[in-house]
Amino acid sequence: RWGMLFADLNDARRVTFLEDLVRRERLPPQGFFAETGRHLGELENFYEFQMFLSLVDKHDADSPAIQQQVAGFLDHRNFFLARRAYDYLADRELDDKTSRQVAEFREQHRDRL
């Protein structure tokens, strides 16, 4: 439900929605991170991506599924998004595949990190 709602919003409304969640102290609704995380790959806006990752950190909601979605941004054409994904993943405990992706990104872009 939350994932579909998130995916159906236009950029401006998604930003407003995420800003509202960031301002709140309480945890977003049950299932929000899992369902919304499935739609991360559709984001093209750095601010939206940043806010979502901030929410994950704020509520300690990291998971292997979210990490896999974030790892998909490591080869994004927008280097700012790719770098933010790298920063998010770099110091986390990751599965082998995601860990390799992070290491490859670090090696490929070491002059830009």
C-alpha positions as CSV (number, residue, x, y, z in Angstrom):
1,R,0.0,0.0,0.0
2,W,2.7,2.6,1.0
3,G,4.9,1.6,-1.9
4,M,2.2,2.1,-4.4
5,L,1.2,5.5,-2.9
6,F,4.8,6.6,-2.9
7,A,5.3,5.5,-6.5
8,D,2.1,7.2,-7.7
9,L,3.0,10.6,-6.3
10,N,4.7,13.2,-8.5
11,D,8.2,14.5,-7.4
12,A,6.8,17.5,-5.6
13,R,4.3,15.5,-3.6
14,R,6.8,12.8,-2.8
15,V,9.2,15.5,-1.4
16,T,6.3,17.0,0.7
17,F,5.4,13.5,2.0
18,L,9.0,12.7,2.9
19,E,9.6,16.0,4.5
20,D,6.6,15.5,6.7
21,L,7.9,12.1,7.8
22,V,11.3,13.5,8.5
23,R,9.8,16.1,10.8
24,R,7.8,13.5,12.8
25,E,9.4,11.8,15.8
26,R,7.4,8.7,15.5
27,L,8.1,5.8,13.3
28,P,6.4,5.8,9.8
29,P,3.5,3.4,9.4
30,Q,4.0,-0.3,9.5
31,G,5.5,-1.6,6.3
32,F,6.6,1.8,5.0
33,F,10.3,1.1,4.6
34,A,9.9,-2.4,3.1
35,E,7.2,-1.3,0.6
36,T,8.7,2.1,-0.3
37,G,12.2,0.6,-0.5
38,R,11.0,-1.5,-3.5
39,H,10.4,1.7,-5.4
40,L,13.7,3.4,-4.6
41,G,15.1,2.6,-8.1
42,E,12.4,4.9,-9.6
43,L,13.8,8.0,-7.9
44,E,15.8,10.5,-9.9
45,N,15.8,13.3,-7.4
46,F,18.8,13.5,-5.0
47,Y,16.7,15.2,-2.3
48,E,14.1,12.5,-2.3
49,F,16.8,9.8,-2.1
50,Q,18.6,11.7,0.7
51,M,15.4,12.1,2.7
52,F,14.5,8.4,2.4
53,L,18.0,7.3,3.6
54,S,17.8,9.8,6.4
55,L,14.5,8.3,7.5
56,V,16.0,4.8,7.4
57,D,18.9,6.0,9.6
58,K,16.7,8.0,11.9
59,H,14.5,5.0,12.6
60,D,17.2,2.3,12.4
61,A,15.3,0.6,9.6
62,D,18.1,-0.6,7.5
63,S,17.7,-4.1,6.0
64,P,19.3,-6.3,3.3
65,A,16.4,-5.5,1.0
66,I,17.0,-1.7,1.3
67,Q,20.7,-2.2,1.0
68,Q,20.2,-4.1,-2.3
69,Q,17.9,-1.3,-3.6
70,V,20.5,1.4,-2.6
71,A,23.3,-0.6,-4.2
72,G,21.4,-0.3,-7.5
73,F,22.3,3.4,-7.4
74,L,26.0,2.7,-7.5
75,D,26.0,2.7,-11.2
76,H,23.5,5.5,-11.6
77,R,24.2,8.0,-14.4
78,N,23.9,10.8,-11.8
79,F,27.1,10.6,-9.8
80,F,25.6,12.5,-6.9
81,L,23.1,9.7,-6.4
82,A,25.7,7.1,-6.9
83,R,28.0,8.8,-4.3
84,R,25.2,9.1,-1.8
85,A,24.5,5.4,-2.2
86,Y,28.1,4.6,-1.7
87,D,28.3,6.8,1.4
88,Y,25.2,5.0,2.8
89,L,26.6,1.6,2.2
90,A,30.3,2.0,2.9
91,D,30.3,1.4,6.6
92,R,27.5,-1.1,6.9
93,E,27.6,-4.8,7.3
94,L,26.6,-6.1,3.9
95,D,26.0,-9.3,2.1
96,D,28.8,-10.6,-0.2
97,K,27.2,-9.3,-3.4
98,T,26.6,-5.8,-2.1
99,S,30.0,-5.7,-0.5
100,R,31.6,-6.5,-3.9
101,Q,29.5,-3.8,-5.5
102,V,30.7,-1.2,-3.0
103,A,34.3,-2.3,-3.3
104,E,34.1,-2.0,-7.1
105,F,32.6,1.4,-6.9
106,R,35.3,2.5,-4.5
107,E,38.0,1.2,-6.8
108,Q,36.5,2.7,-9.9
109,H,35.9,6.2,-8.4
110,R,38.7,6.4,-5.8
111,D,39.8,9.7,-7.3
112,R,36.4,11.2,-6.7
113,L,35.7,9.9,-3.2
